[in-house]
Amino acid sequence: MSVLLLVIPIALSLGALGLCAFLWALRSGQYDDVEGAELRVLSDD
């Protein structure tokens, strides 16, 4: 039972960290050019 007192806050903090990283990626424009990525695969440089 005492292990749950350690594991639950760690899991919640890792989840919050992942959510913050995802929101940062959205705000910094990581997902803006979705169509360009699929066309860059086909280009022959």
CHARMM internal coordinates of N, CA and C (Angstrom, degrees):
IC EDIT
DIST 1 N 1 CA 1.4488
DIST 1 CA 1 C 1.5223
ANGL 1 N 1 CA 1 C 111.10
DIST 1 C 2 N 1.3344
ANGL 1 CA 1 C 2 N 116.99
DIHE 1 N 1 CA 1 C 2 N -34.47
DIST 2 N 2 CA 1.4590
ANGL 1 C 2 N 2 CA 119.40
DIHE 1 CA 1 C 2 N 2 CA -178.79
DIST 2 CA 2 C 1.5278
ANGL 2 N 2 CA 2 C 111.61
DIHE 1 C 2 N 2 CA 2 C -71.56
DIST 2 C 3 N 1.3364
ANGL 2 CA 2 C 3 N 116.33
DIHE 2 N 2 CA 2 C 3 N -20.39
DIST 3 N 3 CA 1.4578
ANGL 2 C 3 N 3 CA 119.68
DIHE 2 CA 2 C 3 N 3 CA 177.42
DIST 3 CA 3 C 1.5255
ANGL 3 N 3 CA 3 C 110.07
DIHE 2 C 3 N 3 CA 3 C -68.76
DIST 3 C 4 N 1.3209
ANGL 3 CA 3 C 4 N 117.52
DIHE 3 N 3 CA 3 C 4 N -34.30
DIST 4 N 4 CA 1.4557
ANGL 3 C 4 N 4 CA 121.33
DIHE 3 CA 3 C 4 N 4 CA 178.21
DIST 4 CA 4 C 1.5247
ANGL 4 N 4 CA 4 C 111.96
DIHE 3 C 4 N 4 CA 4 C -62.66
DIST 4 C 5 N 1.3272
ANGL 4 CA 4 C 5 N 116.69
DIHE 4 N 4 CA 4 C 5 N -32.25
DIST 5 N 5 CA 1.4543
ANGL 4 C 5 N 5 CA 119.95
DIHE 4 CA 4 C 5 N 5 CA 177.87
DIST 5 CA 5 C 1.5231
ANGL 5 N 5 CA 5 C 111.40
DIHE 4 C 5 N 5 CA 5 C -67.10
DIST 5 C 6 N 1.3034
ANGL 5 CA 5 C 6 N 117.86
DIHE 5 N 5 CA 5 C 6 N -19.72
DIST 6 N 6 CA 1.4577
ANGL 5 C 6 N 6 CA 122.21
DIHE 5 CA 5 C 6 N 6 CA 177.38
DIST 6 CA 6 C 1.5254
ANGL 6 N 6 CA 6 C 111.80
DIHE 5 C 6 N 6 CA 6 C -96.43
DIST 6 C 7 N 1.3216
ANGL 6 CA 6 C 7 N 116.88
DIHE 6 N 6 CA 6 C 7 N -40.05
DIST 7 N 7 CA 1.4604
ANGL 6 C 7 N 7 CA 120.98
DIHE 6 CA 6 C 7 N 7 CA -173.05
DIST 7 CA 7 C 1.5312
ANGL 7 N 7 CA 7 C 112.27
DIHE 6 C 7 N 7 CA 7 C -75.42
DIST 7 C 8 N 1.3123
ANGL 7 CA 7 C 8 N 117.79
DIHE 7 N 7 CA 7 C 8 N -38.92
DIST 8 N 8 CA 1.4663
ANGL 7 C 8 N 8 CA 120.51
DIHE 7 CA 7 C 8 N 8 CA -177.33
DIST 8 CA 8 C 1.5346
ANGL 8 N 8 CA 8 C 112.07
DIHE 7 C 8 N 8 CA 8 C -63.90
DIST 8 C 9 N 1.3287
ANGL 8 CA 8 C 9 N 120.51
DIHE 8 N 8 CA 8 C 9 N -46.84
DIST 9 N 9 CA 1.4703
ANGL 8 C 9 N 9 CA 118.36
DIHE 8 CA 8 C 9 N 9 CA 176.77
DIST 9 CA 9 C 1.5323
ANGL 9 N 9 CA 9 C 113.18
DIHE 8 C 9 N 9 CA 9 C -65.23
DIST 9 C 10 N 1.3075
ANGL 9 CA 9 C 10 N 117.81
DIHE 9 N 9 CA 9 C 10 N -33.55
DIST 10 N 10 CA 1.4635
ANGL 9 C 10 N 10 CA 120.42
DIHE 9 CA 9 C 10 N 10 CA 177.19
DIST 10 CA 10 C 1.5172
ANGL 10 N 10 CA 10 C 109.93
DIHE 9 C 10 N 10 CA 10 C -65.34
DIST 10 C 11 N 1.3260
ANGL 10 CA 10 C 11 N 117.58
DIHE 10 N 10 CA 10 C 11 N -44.29
DIST 11 N 11 CA 1.4596
ANGL 10 C 11 N 11 CA 121.27
DIHE 10 CA 10 C 11 N 11 CA 179.63
DIST 11 CA 11 C 1.5280
ANGL 11 N 11 CA 11 C 111.04
DIHE 10 C 11 N 11 CA 11 C -65.03
DIST 11 C 12 N 1.3097
ANGL 11 CA 11 C 12 N 117.86
DIHE 11 N 11 CA 11 C 12 N -40.96
DIST 12 N 12 CA 1.4579
ANGL 11 C 12 N 12 CA 120.58
DIHE 11 CA 11 C 12 N 12 CA 178.56
DIST 12 CA 12 C 1.5244
ANGL 12 N 12 CA 12 C 111.80
DIHE 11 C 12 N 12 CA 12 C -66.60
DIST 12 C 13 N 1.3181
ANGL 12 CA 12 C 13 N 117.17
DIHE 12 N 12 CA 12 C 13 N -39.00
DIST 13 N 13 CA 1.4620
ANGL 12 C 13 N 13 CA 119.45
DIHE 12 CA 12 C 13 N 13 CA 179.47
DIST 13 CA 13 C 1.5247
ANGL 13 N 13 CA 13 C 111.32
DIHE 12 C 13 N 13 CA 13 C -70.44
DIST 13 C 14 N 1.3305
ANGL 13 CA 13 C 14 N 118.30
DIHE 13 N 13 CA 13 C 14 N -35.99
DIST 14 N 14 CA 1.4615
ANGL 13 C 14 N 14 CA 120.26
DIHE 13 CA 13 C 14 N 14 CA 175.80
DIST 14 CA 14 C 1.5253
ANGL 14 N 14 CA 14 C 111.42
DIHE 13 C 14 N 14 CA 14 C -67.64
DIST 14 C 15 N 1.3033
ANGL 14 CA 14 C 15 N 116.97
DIHE 14 N 14 CA 14 C 15 N -37.18
DIST 15 N 15 CA 1.4594
ANGL 14 C 15 N 15 CA 120.38
DIHE 14 CA 14 C 15 N 15 CA 175.75
DIST 15 CA 15 C 1.5180
ANGL 15 N 15 CA 15 C 111.92
DIHE 14 C 15 N 15 CA 15 C -65.42
DIST 15 C 16 N 1.3189
ANGL 15 CA 15 C 16 N 116.88
DIHE 15 N 15 CA 15 C 16 N -41.33
DIST 16 N 16 CA 1.4654
ANGL 15 C 16 N 16 CA 120.80
DIHE 15 CA 15 C 16 N 16 CA 177.81
DIST 16 CA 16 C 1.5238
ANGL 16 N 16 CA 16 C 110.46
DIHE 15 C 16 N 16 CA 16 C -67.20
DIST 16 C 17 N 1.3118
ANGL 16 CA 16 C 17 N 117.47
DIHE 16 N 16 CA 16 C 17 N -36.33
DIST 17 N 17 CA 1.4571
ANGL 16 C 17 N 17 CA 121.05
DIHE 16 CA 16 C 17 N 17 CA 177.35
DIST 17 CA 17 C 1.5265
ANGL 17 N 17 CA 17 C 111.14
DIHE 16 C 17 N 17 CA 17 C -65.57
DIST 17 C 18 N 1.3216
ANGL 17 CA 17 C 18 N 117.05
DIHE 17 N 17 CA 17 C 18 N -41.36
DIST 18 N 18 CA 1.4611
ANGL 17 C 18 N 18 CA 120.91
DIHE 17 CA 17 C 18 N 18 CA 176.50
DIST 18 CA 18 C 1.5120
ANGL 18 N 18 CA 18 C 111.85
DIHE 17 C 18 N 18 CA 18 C -65.08
DIST 18 C 19 N 1.3187
ANGL 18 CA 18 C 19 N 117.50
DIHE 18 N 18 CA 18 C 19 N -39.57
DIST 19 N 19 CA 1.4578
ANGL 18 C 19 N 19 CA 121.46
DIHE 18 CA 18 C 19 N 19 CA 177.49
DIST 19 CA 19 C 1.5230
ANGL 19 N 19 CA 19 C 111.12
DIHE 18 C 19 N 19 CA 19 C -64.80
DIST 19 C 20 N 1.3186
ANGL 19 CA 19 C 20 N 116.94
DIHE 19 N 19 CA 19 C 20 N -41.58
DIST 20 N 20 CA 1.4638
ANGL 19 C 20 N 20 CA 120.69
DIHE 19 CA 19 C 20 N 20 CA 177.94
DIST 20 CA 20 C 1.5258
ANGL 20 N 20 CA 20 C 110.86
DIHE 19 C 20 N 20 CA 20 C -65.30
DIST 20 C 21 N 1.3160
ANGL 20 CA 20 C 21 N 118.01
DIHE 20 N 20 CA 20 C 21 N -39.10
DIST 21 N 21 CA 1.4646
ANGL 20 C 21 N 21 CA 120.87
DIHE 20 CA 20 C 21 N 21 CA 177.96
DIST 21 CA 21 C 1.5195
ANGL 21 N 21 CA 21 C 110.52
DIHE 20 C 21 N 21 CA 21 C -65.67
DIST 21 C 22 N 1.3123
ANGL 21 CA 21 C 22 N 118.05
DIHE 21 N 21 CA 21 C 22 N -39.23
DIST 22 N 22 CA 1.4561
ANGL 21 C 22 N 22 CA 121.48
DIHE 21 CA 21 C 22 N 22 CA 178.09
DIST 22 CA 22 C 1.5213
ANGL 22 N 22 CA 22 C 111.24
DIHE 21 C 22 N 22 CA 22 C -66.08
DIST 22 C 23 N 1.3218
ANGL 22 CA 22 C 23 N 117.29
DIHE 22 N 22 CA 22 C 23 N -44.02
DIST 23 N 23 CA 1.4626
ANGL 22 C 23 N 23 CA 120.20
DIHE 22 CA 22 C 23 N 23 CA 178.68
DIST 23 CA 23 C 1.5191
ANGL 23 N 23 CA 23 C 111.36
DIHE 22 C 23 N 23 CA 23 C -65.75
DIST 23 C 24 N 1.3222
ANGL 23 CA 23 C 24 N 117.86
DIHE 23 N 23 CA 23 C 24 N -36.35
DIST 24 N 24 CA 1.4625
ANGL 23 C 24 N 24 CA 120.94
DIHE 23 CA 23 C 24 N 24 CA 176.07
DIST 24 CA 24 C 1.5264
ANGL 24 N 24 CA 24 C 110.35
DIHE 23 C 24 N 24 CA 24 C -63.89
DIST 24 C 25 N 1.3212
ANGL 24 CA 24 C 25 N 117.14
DIHE 24 N 24 CA 24 C 25 N -40.84
DIST 25 N 25 CA 1.4660
ANGL 24 C 25 N 25 CA 120.50
DIHE 24 CA 24 C 25 N 25 CA 179.12
DIST 25 CA 25 C 1.5250
ANGL 25 N 25 CA 25 C 110.75
DIHE 24 C 25 N 25 CA 25 C -65.40
DIST 25 C 26 N 1.3116
ANGL 25 CA 25 C 26 N 117.54
DIHE 25 N 25 CA 25 C 26 N -37.01
DIST 26 N 26 CA 1.4654
ANGL 25 C 26 N 26 CA 120.03
DIHE 25 CA 25 C 26 N 26 CA 177.04
DIST 26 CA 26 C 1.5200
ANGL 26 N 26 CA 26 C 111.21
DIHE 25 C 26 N 26 CA 26 C -65.72
DIST 26 C 27 N 1.3091
ANGL 26 CA 26 C 27 N 117.07
DIHE 26 N 26 CA 26 C 27 N -43.52
DIST 27 N 27 CA 1.4629
ANGL 26 C 27 N 27 CA 120.49
DIHE 26 CA 26 C 27 N 27 CA -176.92
DIST 27 CA 27 C 1.5197
ANGL 27 N 27 CA 27 C 112.33
DIHE 26 C 27 N 27 CA 27 C -73.13
DIST 27 C 28 N 1.3185
ANGL 27 CA 27 C 28 N 118.48
DIHE 27 N 27 CA 27 C 28 N -27.46
DIST 28 N 28 CA 1.4605
ANGL 27 C 28 N 28 CA 120.12
DIHE 27 CA 27 C 28 N 28 CA -178.70
DIST 28 CA 28 C 1.5184
ANGL 28 N 28 CA 28 C 112.19
DIHE 27 C 28 N 28 CA 28 C -86.90
DIST 28 C 29 N 1.3315
ANGL 28 CA 28 C 29 N 117.83
DIHE 28 N 28 CA 28 C 29 N -0.92
DIST 29 N 29 CA 1.4538
ANGL 28 C 29 N 29 CA 120.89
DIHE 28 CA 28 C 29 N 29 CA 174.00
DIST 29 CA 29 C 1.5114
ANGL 29 N 29 CA 29 C 114.85
DIHE 28 C 29 N 29 CA 29 C 86.97
DIST 29 C 30 N 1.3018
ANGL 29 CA 29 C 30 N 118.59
DIHE 29 N 29 CA 29 C 30 N 26.93
DIST 30 N 30 CA 1.4554
ANGL 29 C 30 N 30 CA 121.39
DIHE 29 CA 29 C 30 N 30 CA -179.64
DIST 30 CA 30 C 1.5227
ANGL 30 N 30 CA 30 C 112.20
DIHE 29 C 30 N 30 CA 30 C -70.27
DIST 30 C 31 N 1.3202
ANGL 30 CA 30 C 31 N 117.74
DIHE 30 N 30 CA 30 C 31 N -24.40
DIST 31 N 31 CA 1.4570
ANGL 30 C 31 N 31 CA 121.35
DIHE 30 CA 30 C 31 N 31 CA -175.49
DIST 31 CA 31 C 1.5291
ANGL 31 N 31 CA 31 C 112.61
DIHE 30 C 31 N 31 CA 31 C -111.53
DIST 31 C 32 N 1.3248
ANGL 31 CA 31 C 32 N 117.82
DIHE 31 N 31 CA 31 C 32 N 19.94
DIST 32 N 32 CA 1.4593
ANGL 31 C 32 N 32 CA 120.33
DIHE 31 CA 31 C 32 N 32 CA -175.91
DIST 32 CA 32 C 1.5208
ANGL 32 N 32 CA 32 C 112.93
DIHE 31 C 32 N 32 CA 32 C -75.36
DIST 32 C 33 N 1.3182
ANGL 32 CA 32 C 33 N 118.96
DIHE 32 N 32 CA 32 C 33 N -39.12
DIST 33 N 33 CA 1.4613
ANGL 32 C 33 N 33 CA 122.15
DIHE 32 CA 32 C 33 N 33 CA -172.95
DIST 33 CA 33 C 1.5265
ANGL 33 N 33 CA 33 C 110.46
DIHE 32 C 33 N 33 CA 33 C -106.92
DIST 33 C 34 N 1.3164
ANGL 33 CA 33 C 34 N 116.42
DIHE 33 N 33 CA 33 C 34 N 73.08
DIST 34 N 34 CA 1.4566
ANGL 33 C 34 N 34 CA 120.79
DIHE 33 CA 33 C 34 N 34 CA -177.67
DIST 34 CA 34 C 1.5226
ANGL 34 N 34 CA 34 C 110.62
DIHE 33 C 34 N 34 CA 34 C -76.33
DIST 34 C 35 N 1.3285
ANGL 34 CA 34 C 35 N 117.95
DIHE 34 N 34 CA 34 C 35 N -39.28
DIST 35 N 35 CA 1.4605
ANGL 34 C 35 N 35 CA 121.05
DIHE 34 CA 34 C 35 N 35 CA -177.92
DIST 35 CA 35 C 1.5258
ANGL 35 N 35 CA 35 C 111.57
DIHE 34 C 35 N 35 CA 35 C -72.33
DIST 35 C 36 N 1.3151
ANGL 35 CA 35 C 36 N 117.87
DIHE 35 N 35 CA 35 C 36 N -31.71
DIST 36 N 36 CA 1.4603
ANGL 35 C 36 N 36 CA 121.01
DIHE 35 CA 35 C 36 N 36 CA -178.16
DIST 36 CA 36 C 1.5121
ANGL 36 N 36 CA 36 C 112.95
DIHE 35 C 36 N 36 CA 36 C -67.23
DIST 36 C 37 N 1.3069
ANGL 36 CA 36 C 37 N 117.57
DIHE 36 N 36 CA 36 C 37 N -30.79
DIST 37 N 37 CA 1.4525
ANGL 36 C 37 N 37 CA 120.87
DIHE 36 CA 36 C 37 N 37 CA -178.43
DIST 37 CA 37 C 1.5270
ANGL 37 N 37 CA 37 C 111.48
DIHE 36 C 37 N 37 CA 37 C -67.47
DIST 37 C 38 N 1.3115
ANGL 37 CA 37 C 38 N 116.41
DIHE 37 N 37 CA 37 C 38 N -39.03
DIST 38 N 38 CA 1.4689
ANGL 37 C 38 N 38 CA 118.24
DIHE 37 CA 37 C 38 N 38 CA -179.63
DIST 38 CA 38 C 1.5235
ANGL 38 N 38 CA 38 C 111.32
DIHE 37 C 38 N 38 CA 38 C -73.41
DIST 38 C 39 N 1.3251
ANGL 38 CA 38 C 39 N 117.88
DIHE 38 N 38 CA 38 C 39 N -25.83
DIST 39 N 39 CA 1.4630
ANGL 38 C 39 N 39 CA 119.91
DIHE 38 CA 38 C 39 N 39 CA 177.52
DIST 39 CA 39 C 1.5282
ANGL 39 N 39 CA 39 C 111.69
DIHE 38 C 39 N 39 CA 39 C -81.03
DIST 39 C 40 N 1.3232
ANGL 39 CA 39 C 40 N 117.79
DIHE 39 N 39 CA 39 C 40 N -28.44
DIST 40 N 40 CA 1.4643
ANGL 39 C 40 N 40 CA 120.60
DIHE 39 CA 39 C 40 N 40 CA 178.01
DIST 40 CA 40 C 1.5228
ANGL 40 N 40 CA 40 C 111.23
DIHE 39 C 40 N 40 CA 40 C -68.70
DIST 40 C 41 N 1.3033
ANGL 40 CA 40 C 41 N 118.28
DIHE 40 N 40 CA 40 C 41 N -27.14
DIST 41 N 41 CA 1.4588
ANGL 40 C 41 N 41 CA 121.09
DIHE 40 CA 40 C 41 N 41 CA 178.20
DIST 41 CA 41 C 1.5228
ANGL 41 N 41 CA 41 C 109.81
DIHE 40 C 41 N 41 CA 41 C -67.09
DIST 41 C 42 N 1.3205
ANGL 41 CA 41 C 42 N 116.53
DIHE 41 N 41 CA 41 C 42 N -35.68
DIST 42 N 42 CA 1.4528
ANGL 41 C 42 N 42 CA 120.72
DIHE 41 CA 41 C 42 N 42 CA -176.46
DIST 42 CA 42 C 1.5223
ANGL 42 N 42 CA 42 C 113.33
DIHE 41 C 42 N 42 CA 42 C -82.52
DIST 42 C 43 N 1.3375
ANGL 42 CA 42 C 43 N 118.23
DIHE 42 N 42 CA 42 C 43 N -18.56
DIST 43 N 43 CA 1.4588
ANGL 42 C 43 N 43 CA 119.42
DIHE 42 CA 42 C 43 N 43 CA -177.60
DIST 43 CA 43 C 1.5209
ANGL 43 N 43 CA 43 C 111.14
DIHE 42 C 43 N 43 CA 43 C -72.66
DIST 43 C 44 N 1.3314
ANGL 43 CA 43 C 44 N 115.08
DIHE 43 N 43 CA 43 C 44 N 144.57
DIST 44 N 44 CA 1.4585
ANGL 43 C 44 N 44 CA 121.05
DIHE 43 CA 43 C 44 N 44 CA -175.98
DIST 44 CA 44 C 1.5247
ANGL 44 N 44 CA 44 C 108.45
DIHE 43 C 44 N 44 CA 44 C -111.83
DIST 44 C 45 N 1.3247
ANGL 44 CA 44 C 45 N 116.40
DIHE 44 N 44 CA 44 C 45 N 92.14
DIST 45 N 45 CA 1.4709
ANGL 44 C 45 N 45 CA 120.42
DIHE 44 CA 44 C 45 N 45 CA -177.01
DIST 45 CA 45 C 1.4949
ANGL 45 N 45 CA 45 C 112.18
DIHE 44 C 45 N 45 CA 45 C -83.86
END
COOR INIT
IC SEED 1 N 1 CA 1 C
IC BUILD
